[in-house]
Amino acid sequence: MDLYFRYSNNVTNLFTKYEHQKYIVIIGSSTGGNFAYQLADSLRNSGVKVKLIMINPLLQLTQRITSRPFPAKLATYLCDISEVNQCAMIISNQDEVIDHNLISLGKDVKVIKIQDNHKLKDIKLFIRIIKGLL
């Protein structure tokens, strides 16, 4: 299944689309990590088994360390996620956009730290890591 966030497809719409699945893998990067976490949480609460992988996730706007403005329209869809549970996170140690030290880790969280930046310049490495997590 292909999950791709667009402004017109909020998490509620995606939940409705996938709530009857038995198992789903959700991968989200940066802001998409926030949306992926929201969707995974909602699906789990309805009984769907979810494998969640986030790459350099923006879980709170306060994590941003870049001076570039954040799109106001996009910000309306974000939730303030203070602690993550039941997920895998791939974190770049040279991320110039997000401070990952502000993420609070809860239960069943696997963190993989890699030598890269926010833009994922070594995509082949990410693919190998993701395959290993599945």
SULBELCOR-V329800 format. One record per residue. N is the residue number from 1. SS is DSSP state (a for helix, b for strand, c for the rest). NEAR is the number of other C-alpha atoms within 8 Angstrom. D_FIRST is the distance of its C-alpha to the first C-alpha in Angstrom with 2 decimals. Layout:
N&SS&NEAR&D_FIRST, N&SS&NEAR&D_FIRST
//
This chain:
1&c&2&0.00, 2&c&3&3.76, 3&c&5&6.50, 4&c&4&9.80, 5&c&8&12.96, 6&c&6&15.65, 7&c&6&18.93, 8&c&4&18.28, 9&c&9&15.08, 10&c&10&16.68, 11&a&9&15.48, 12&a&8&16.92, 13&a&8&14.92, 14&a&10&11.58, 15&a&11&13.19, 16&a&7&14.14, 17&a&7&10.76, 18&a&8&9.40, 19&c&9&12.93, 20&c&6&13.05, 21&c&7&10.47, 22&c&7&12.61, 23&b&8&10.75, 24&b&9&8.11, 25&b&8&8.45, 26&b&11&9.29, 27&b&10&11.22, 28&b&14&13.71, 29&b&10&16.80, 30&c&11&20.09, 31&a&11&19.84, 32&a&11&16.07, 33&a&16&17.04, 34&a&15&18.94, 35&a&13&16.19, 36&a&13&13.82, 37&a&9&16.83, 38&a&10&17.55, 39&a&12&14.17, 40&a&11&14.31, 41&a&8&17.90, 42&a&9&17.39, 43&a&14&14.76, 44&a&10&17.09, 45&a&7&19.98, 46&c&7&18.57, 47&c&7&18.12, 48&c&13&14.47, 49&b&9&14.49, 50&b&11&12.91, 51&b&10&13.08, 52&b&13&13.85, 53&b&13&14.87, 54&b&15&16.83, 55&b&12&18.64, 56&c&15&21.96, 57&c&14&20.99, 58&c&13&23.16, 59&c&14&23.71, 60&c&11&26.94, 61&a&7&28.56, 62&a&4&31.60, 63&a&11&29.85, 64&b&10&30.09, 65&c&8&32.90, 66&c&7&32.59, 67&c&4&34.96, 68&c&4&32.56, 69&c&4&32.00, 70&c&6&28.74, 71&c&6&27.47, 72&a&6&28.78, 73&a&6&26.13, 74&a&9&23.39, 75&a&8&25.58, 76&c&6&25.57, 77&c&8&21.95, 78&c&11&22.75, 79&c&8&23.88, 80&c&7&26.59, 81&c&8&25.13, 82&c&8&28.23, 83&b&8&26.95, 84&b&12&23.71, 85&c&9&22.98, 86&c&9&20.51, 87&b&12&18.76, 88&b&12&19.19, 89&b&13&20.51, 90&b&12&21.29, 91&b&11&24.38, 92&b&12&26.36, 93&c&9&30.05, 94&c&8&31.06, 95&c&11&28.80, 96&c&9&30.87, 97&c&8&28.83, 98&b&13&28.19, 99&c&10&30.60, 100&a&8&28.60, 101&a&4&31.80, 102&a&6&31.37, 103&c&9&28.33, 104&b&7&29.47, 105&b&8&27.87, 106&c&9&27.72, 107&c&7&26.73, 108&c&7&24.38, 109&b&12&23.64, 110&b&7&23.44, 111&b&8&24.57, 112&b&8&24.60, 113&b&8&27.00, 114&b&8&27.08, 115&c&7&29.48, 116&c&11&27.69, 117&c&11&27.60, 118&c&11&25.19, 119&c&4&24.05, 120&c&8&22.72, 121&c&6&25.16, 122&c&7&24.33, 123&a&7&20.62, 124&a&6&21.18, 125&a&7&22.37, 126&a&9&19.30, 127&a&8&17.07, 128&a&8&19.55, 129&a&8&19.61, 130&a&9&15.88, 131&a&7&15.87, 132&a&6&18.89, 133&a&6&17.36, 134&c&5&14.56
//
